[in-house]
């Protein structure tokens, strides 16, 4: 029970950069008249995903009904395959989707595995190390994307065995492509960048 306020505080800190409507959208349906969200660090400038703007549109979470299409090449499009195939994040063939600090940790984990010294990372980090139930995840999976210049984040929420999970994927734009720089679990209070795979 003592851990609950810490998790609540972590969730609030994570969602602090999102306006009330966007945060509520991740946790439930936003009000019909909710204004567009702004990105953390914006001080009165137009929303990060303003219509006609140069940034890529967000994929809002949905509460029933059809999901908005995922824009090819968007951060959400990069994240989605990790929820379609368990363990994809530790597959060396997927390393091109990562940049530091995440890439360095994953490369060190590969080296440790190849040396026969064991595993450093859990095989289902994208699922917050929860049991894999594709149907349950597909039914409950919601994403919220925020872009600020050459940085972005995708918050992913889903429920497995009645337990809610929330993760944040951090991105950097490199050579015109979105690359994953870190993966954080709000629920489990861990970050990929903090693993010491040596």
BELWO-V590372 format. One record per residue. RES is the residue in three letters. PHI is phi as a letter, one per 30 degrees, with the letter a starting at -180 (NA if undefined). PSI is psi in degrees with one decimal (none if undefined). NEAR is the number of other ideal C-beta (glycine too) atoms within 10 Angstrom. Layout:
res=RES phi=PHI psi=PSI near=NEAR
res=RES phi=PHI psi=PSI near=NEAR
This chain:
res=UNK phi=NA psi=-32.5 near=4
res=UNK phi=d psi=-22.3 near=5
res=UNK phi=d psi=-23.3 near=8
res=UNK phi=e psi=-46.0 near=8
res=UNK phi=d psi=-34.5 near=9
res=UNK phi=d psi=-44.4 near=10
res=UNK phi=d psi=-42.5 near=14
res=UNK phi=d psi=-42.5 near=11
res=UNK phi=d psi=-42.6 near=10
res=UNK phi=d psi=-43.0 near=17
res=UNK phi=d psi=-40.5 near=19
res=UNK phi=d psi=-40.8 near=11
res=UNK phi=d psi=-42.1 near=10
res=UNK phi=d psi=-42.3 near=18
res=UNK phi=d psi=-0.5 near=20
res=UNK phi=e psi=-32.7 near=10
res=UNK phi=d psi=-9.8 near=19
res=UNK phi=c psi=143.3 near=20
res=UNK phi=d psi=171.8 near=18
res=UNK phi=e psi=-41.0 near=13
res=UNK phi=d psi=-42.3 near=15
res=UNK phi=d psi=-43.8 near=25
res=UNK phi=d psi=-42.0 near=20
res=UNK phi=d psi=-33.9 near=17
res=UNK phi=d psi=-34.2 near=22
res=UNK phi=d psi=-30.9 near=20
res=UNK phi=c psi=-11.0 near=16
res=UNK phi=l psi=-175.8 near=10
res=UNK phi=d psi=132.5 near=13
res=UNK phi=d psi=156.6 near=20
res=UNK phi=d psi=151.0 near=10
res=UNK phi=d psi=-28.6 near=5
res=UNK phi=c psi=21.1 near=6
res=UNK phi=d psi=136.9 near=14
res=UNK phi=d psi=162.6 near=12
res=UNK phi=d psi=151.9 near=15
res=UNK phi=d psi=158.9 near=22
res=UNK phi=c psi=160.1 near=21
res=UNK phi=c psi=148.3 near=22
res=UNK phi=e psi=139.7 near=12
res=UNK phi=j psi=-14.4 near=11
res=UNK phi=d psi=133.2 near=13
res=UNK phi=b psi=78.2 near=5
res=UNK phi=i psi=0.4 near=5
res=UNK phi=d psi=167.1 near=10
res=UNK phi=e psi=158.7 near=11
res=UNK phi=e psi=150.5 near=18
res=UNK phi=e psi=-30.5 near=24
res=UNK phi=c psi=44.4 near=19
res=UNK phi=d psi=141.8 near=13
res=UNK phi=e psi=134.2 near=8
res=UNK phi=i psi=-0.8 near=4
res=UNK phi=d psi=170.0 near=12
res=UNK phi=d psi=-9.8 near=5
res=UNK phi=d psi=160.7 near=16
res=UNK phi=d psi=145.9 near=20
res=UNK phi=d psi=152.4 near=17
res=UNK phi=d psi=156.0 near=26
res=UNK phi=c psi=101.9 near=23
res=UNK phi=d psi=152.7 near=20
res=UNK phi=d psi=155.1 near=23
res=UNK phi=b psi=152.1 near=13
res=UNK phi=c psi=84.4 near=12
res=UNK phi=i psi=167.0 near=6
res=UNK phi=i psi=174.7 near=7
res=UNK phi=d psi=144.6 near=6
res=UNK phi=d psi=149.7 near=13
res=UNK phi=d psi=145.1 near=14
res=UNK phi=d psi=143.4 near=9
res=UNK phi=d psi=128.0 near=16
res=UNK phi=d psi=126.9 near=14
res=UNK phi=e psi=136.8 near=7
res=UNK phi=i psi=-5.3 near=12
res=UNK phi=d psi=161.9 near=21
res=UNK phi=e psi=-39.4 near=27
res=UNK phi=d psi=-38.6 near=23
res=UNK phi=d psi=-33.0 near=17
res=UNK phi=d psi=-38.0 near=20
res=UNK phi=d psi=-37.6 near=25
res=UNK phi=e psi=-43.2 near=16
res=UNK phi=e psi=-26.4 near=13
res=UNK phi=d psi=-14.0 near=23
res=UNK phi=c psi=-7.0 near=18
res=UNK phi=c psi=-23.2 near=11
res=UNK phi=b psi=116.6 near=12
res=UNK phi=d psi=137.3 near=16
res=UNK phi=i psi=4.7 near=16
res=UNK phi=d psi=-31.3 near=17
res=UNK phi=d psi=-24.0 near=26
res=UNK phi=c psi=5.0 near=20
res=UNK phi=d psi=117.9 near=14
res=UNK phi=e psi=-27.1 near=12
res=UNK phi=d psi=-14.5 near=7
res=UNK phi=c psi=4.7 near=16
res=UNK phi=d psi=-23.3 near=15
res=UNK phi=d psi=-13.8 near=10
res=UNK phi=d psi=-2.3 near=21
res=UNK phi=c psi=151.7 near=22
res=UNK phi=b psi=171.5 near=20
res=UNK phi=d psi=146.1 near=14
res=UNK phi=d psi=-15.0 near=16
res=UNK phi=d psi=-42.7 near=24
res=UNK phi=d psi=-42.4 near=17
res=UNK phi=d psi=-43.6 near=14
res=UNK phi=d psi=-45.1 near=22
res=UNK phi=d psi=-40.0 near=26
res=UNK phi=d psi=-41.9 near=15
res=UNK phi=d psi=-37.1 near=16
res=UNK phi=d psi=-41.6 near=19
res=UNK phi=e psi=-45.4 near=17
res=UNK phi=d psi=-40.3 near=13
res=UNK phi=d psi=-43.8 near=16
res=UNK phi=d psi=-44.3 near=16
res=UNK phi=d psi=-29.9 near=9
res=UNK phi=d psi=-8.1 near=8
res=UNK phi=i psi=10.9 near=6
res=UNK phi=d psi=3.4 near=11
res=UNK phi=j psi=-171.6 near=7
res=UNK phi=c psi=143.6 near=11
res=UNK phi=c psi=-35.2 near=18
res=UNK phi=c psi=150.9 near=20
res=UNK phi=d psi=146.1 near=16
res=UNK phi=d psi=-5.6 near=15
res=UNK phi=b psi=54.7 near=17
res=UNK phi=d psi=-36.1 near=22
res=UNK phi=d psi=-23.8 near=28
res=UNK phi=c psi=14.8 near=23
res=UNK phi=i psi=30.6 near=21
res=UNK phi=i psi=23.6 near=15
res=UNK phi=d psi=163.2 near=18
res=UNK phi=d psi=144.5 near=10
res=UNK phi=d psi=119.9 near=14
res=UNK phi=b psi=92.7 near=15
res=UNK phi=e psi=-43.5 near=11
res=UNK phi=d psi=-45.1 near=7
res=UNK phi=d psi=-41.7 near=16
res=UNK phi=d psi=-46.2 near=20
res=UNK phi=e psi=-37.6 near=11
res=UNK phi=d psi=-33.3 near=10
res=UNK phi=c psi=-8.5 near=14
res=UNK phi=d psi=126.6 near=16
res=UNK phi=b psi=143.4 near=20
res=UNK phi=b psi=151.8 near=24
res=UNK phi=b psi=123.2 near=23
res=UNK phi=c psi=137.4 near=28
res=UNK phi=b psi=129.7 near=24
res=UNK phi=c psi=133.6 near=22
res=UNK phi=b psi=95.2 near=15
res=UNK phi=i psi=-121.9 near=11
res=UNK phi=c psi=16.9 near=11
res=UNK phi=b psi=151.1 near=17
res=UNK phi=a psi=166.6 near=25
res=UNK phi=b psi=149.5 near=22
res=UNK phi=b psi=119.6 near=25
res=UNK phi=c psi=129.5 near=25
res=UNK phi=c psi=129.9 near=27
res=UNK phi=b psi=139.8 near=19
res=UNK phi=a psi=168.2 near=23
res=UNK phi=b psi=132.4 near=16
res=UNK phi=b psi=127.1 near=16
res=UNK phi=h psi=38.7 near=8
res=UNK phi=i psi=-1.1 near=6
res=UNK phi=c psi=122.8 near=11
res=UNK phi=d psi=144.5 near=14
res=UNK phi=b psi=143.3 near=21
res=UNK phi=b psi=127.9 near=22
res=UNK phi=b psi=157.3 near=23
res=UNK phi=b psi=122.8 near=18
res=UNK phi=c psi=124.1 near=26
res=UNK phi=c psi=143.5 near=21
res=UNK phi=b psi=152.7 near=26
res=UNK phi=b psi=144.1 near=18
res=UNK phi=c psi=120.7 near=16
res=UNK phi=b psi=121.7 near=11
res=UNK phi=h psi=33.7 near=5
res=UNK phi=i psi=1.7 near=7
res=UNK phi=c psi=146.3 near=13
res=UNK phi=d psi=126.5 near=26
res=UNK phi=b psi=143.7 near=19
res=UNK phi=d psi=123.0 near=23
res=UNK phi=c psi=-21.1 near=21
res=UNK phi=a psi=161.5 near=20
res=UNK phi=b psi=123.7 near=23
res=UNK phi=b psi=143.1 near=21
res=UNK phi=c psi=118.4 near=19
res=UNK phi=d psi=-40.6 near=23
res=UNK phi=d psi=-48.4 near=18
res=UNK phi=c psi=-6.2 near=17
res=UNK phi=h psi=51.2 near=11
res=UNK phi=b psi=163.4 near=17
res=UNK phi=b psi=137.2 near=16
res=UNK phi=e psi=-39.5 near=23
res=UNK phi=d psi=-17.3 near=15
res=UNK phi=c psi=-6.0 near=10
res=UNK phi=d psi=140.2 near=19
res=UNK phi=c psi=93.2 near=7
res=UNK phi=c psi=76.3 near=17
res=UNK phi=b psi=none near=9
